[in-house]
């Protein structure tokens, strides 16, 4: 499939520690093998940019999404896009995220769904050139065209070894579990 999109974001500082954020995204997804899955989507978000201390920063936004499919289906609802970083120490960072938007599986059937995810990941700089990471992601997929709901979790462990400033090696172990009703 081919996806073309445009994103825009405006942030206005209220104070050195707090700002207002407005985000918009419009896209077109074109599926060659299943034209009914082709769609146009828009997402509008508003929220805050946080710089609470030198240790916590991020964005928390909520809004509305809509996705209109060529088959006549339409999906809309609450959109969320949030990412907050906590710099626990100079060597350790914890990333928190939460997202909600419309997706599709890209299979032969027209199966749009609303996906809600939330997770946490920790990065630790063991040595100047060795970074360890561990994370967990969980969420739900609420299918719109069929009677199906999925719950999923994903666990990831990894390490990055930087050979020099431009070249690095990465190793990852990931386990995904999905339960469908």
C-alpha positions as CSV (number, residue, x, y, z in Angstrom):
1,X,0.0,0.0,0.0
2,X,1.0,3.6,-0.4
3,X,0.4,6.2,2.3
4,X,0.8,10.0,1.8
5,X,0.3,12.4,4.7
6,X,1.0,15.8,6.0
7,X,1.6,16.8,9.6
8,X,1.6,20.1,11.3
9,X,2.3,21.2,14.9
10,X,2.3,24.5,16.7
11,X,3.5,25.0,20.2
12,X,3.1,28.3,22.2
13,X,4.9,28.8,25.5
14,X,2.7,29.9,28.4
15,X,5.7,29.8,30.8
16,X,9.2,28.3,30.6
17,X,7.7,25.0,32.0
18,X,4.4,24.8,30.2
19,X,3.1,25.3,26.6
20,X,0.0,24.8,24.5
21,X,0.2,22.4,21.6
22,X,-2.0,22.0,18.5
23,X,-1.4,19.2,16.0
24,X,-3.1,18.2,12.8
25,X,-2.5,15.3,10.4
26,X,-4.2,14.4,7.1
27,X,-3.4,11.3,5.1
28,X,-4.5,9.2,2.2
29,X,-3.9,5.4,2.2
30,X,-4.1,3.6,-1.1
31,X,-4.3,-0.3,-1.2
32,X,-3.7,-1.8,-4.7
33,X,-4.9,-5.3,-3.8
34,X,-8.0,-4.2,-1.9
35,X,-9.3,-0.8,-3.0
36,X,-12.1,-0.8,-0.5
37,X,-9.5,-0.5,2.2
38,X,-8.2,2.8,0.8
39,X,-9.1,5.7,3.0
40,X,-8.7,9.4,3.9
41,X,-8.0,10.3,7.5
42,X,-7.7,13.4,9.7
43,X,-6.6,13.8,13.2
44,X,-6.8,17.0,15.3
45,X,-5.1,17.2,18.7
46,X,-4.7,19.8,21.4
47,X,-2.9,19.6,24.6
48,X,0.1,20.7,26.7
49,X,3.9,20.6,26.3
50,X,5.4,19.8,29.6
51,X,8.9,20.9,30.8
52,X,8.0,20.5,34.5
53,X,11.5,20.2,35.7
54,X,14.9,19.4,34.0
55,X,13.9,15.8,34.7
56,X,10.4,15.6,33.1
57,X,9.3,16.7,29.7
58,X,6.9,15.6,27.0
59,X,3.6,16.2,25.3
60,X,0.1,15.2,26.3
61,X,-2.6,15.8,23.6
62,X,-6.2,14.7,23.0
63,X,-8.6,15.3,20.2
64,X,-10.6,13.7,17.4
65,X,-9.9,11.3,14.5
66,X,-11.9,10.4,11.5
67,X,-11.1,7.9,8.7
68,X,-13.4,7.5,5.7
69,X,-13.0,4.3,3.7
70,X,-13.7,4.0,0.0
71,X,-16.1,1.1,0.9
72,X,-18.4,3.6,2.6
73,X,-17.2,2.7,6.2
74,X,-16.3,5.5,8.5
75,X,-14.5,5.4,11.8
76,X,-14.2,8.3,14.2
77,X,-13.5,8.8,17.9
78,X,-11.3,10.1,20.6
79,X,-7.6,10.5,19.6
80,X,-4.7,10.5,22.0
81,X,-1.0,11.0,21.4
82,X,1.1,11.4,24.5
83,X,4.8,10.9,25.2
84,X,6.5,11.9,28.5
85,X,10.2,11.4,29.2
86,X,11.6,11.2,32.8
87,X,15.4,11.5,33.1
88,X,15.8,9.5,36.3
89,X,19.6,10.0,36.2
90,X,22.1,11.2,33.6
91,X,22.4,7.6,32.5
92,X,18.7,6.4,32.7
93,X,15.6,7.6,30.9
94,X,12.1,6.3,31.3
95,X,9.7,6.9,28.4
96,X,5.9,6.8,28.9
97,X,3.4,6.8,26.0
98,X,-0.3,6.5,25.2
99,X,-1.9,6.6,21.8
100,X,-5.4,6.0,20.3
101,X,-6.3,6.2,16.6
102,X,-7.9,4.4,13.7
103,X,-5.9,1.6,11.9
104,X,-6.5,-1.3,9.5
105,X,-5.0,-4.7,9.2
106,X,-4.2,-4.5,5.4
107,X,-5.6,-8.0,4.9
108,X,-8.0,-9.0,2.1
109,X,-11.1,-8.0,4.2
110,X,-12.2,-4.5,5.1
111,X,-11.3,-4.5,8.9
112,X,-10.7,-1.1,10.3
113,X,-10.2,-0.9,14.0
114,X,-9.5,1.6,16.8
115,X,-6.2,0.9,18.5
116,X,-5.4,2.1,22.0
117,X,-1.9,1.6,23.3
118,X,0.0,2.5,26.4
119,X,3.5,1.6,27.5
120,X,6.7,2.3,29.2
121,X,10.4,1.8,28.2
122,X,13.6,2.4,30.1
123,X,17.0,3.2,28.5
124,X,20.2,2.9,30.4
125,X,23.6,3.9,29.2
126,X,25.8,1.1,30.7
127,X,28.9,2.4,29.0
128,X,29.5,5.4,26.6
129,X,28.9,3.1,23.7
130,X,26.5,0.5,25.2
131,X,22.9,1.3,25.8
132,X,20.5,-1.2,27.3
133,X,16.7,-1.0,26.9
134,X,13.6,-2.8,28.3
135,X,10.0,-1.9,27.6
136,X,6.4,-3.1,27.7
137,X,3.5,-2.0,25.5
138,X,-0.2,-3.1,26.0
139,X,-3.5,-2.2,24.5
140,X,-6.7,-3.1,22.7
141,X,-7.9,-3.2,19.1
142,X,-11.7,-2.7,18.7
143,X,-12.7,-3.8,15.2
144,X,-15.5,-1.8,13.6
145,X,-16.7,-4.0,10.7
146,X,-16.7,-7.4,12.6
147,X,-17.5,-8.5,16.1
148,X,-13.9,-8.8,17.4
149,X,-11.8,-7.2,20.1
150,X,-8.1,-7.9,20.7
151,X,-6.0,-7.4,23.8
152,X,-2.3,-7.4,23.2
153,X,1.0,-7.0,25.1
154,X,4.5,-6.7,23.8
155,X,7.7,-7.0,25.8
156,X,11.0,-5.9,24.3
157,X,14.6,-6.2,25.6
158,X,17.6,-4.9,23.7
159,X,21.1,-3.4,23.5
160,X,22.8,-1.0,21.2
161,X,26.6,-1.1,20.7
162,X,28.0,2.0,19.1
163,X,31.1,1.2,17.1
164,X,31.7,4.9,16.4
165,X,29.6,8.0,16.0
166,X,28.1,6.8,12.7
167,X,27.9,3.0,13.0
168,X,26.2,0.9,15.6
169,X,24.9,-2.6,16.2
170,X,21.5,-3.3,17.7
171,X,20.1,-6.5,19.2
172,X,16.4,-6.9,20.2
173,X,14.3,-9.6,21.7
174,X,10.5,-9.1,21.4
175,X,7.6,-11.2,22.5
176,X,4.0,-10.3,21.4
177,X,0.9,-11.9,22.9
178,X,-2.5,-11.3,21.4
179,X,-5.9,-12.5,22.7
180,X,-9.0,-12.2,20.6
181,X,-12.6,-12.7,21.8
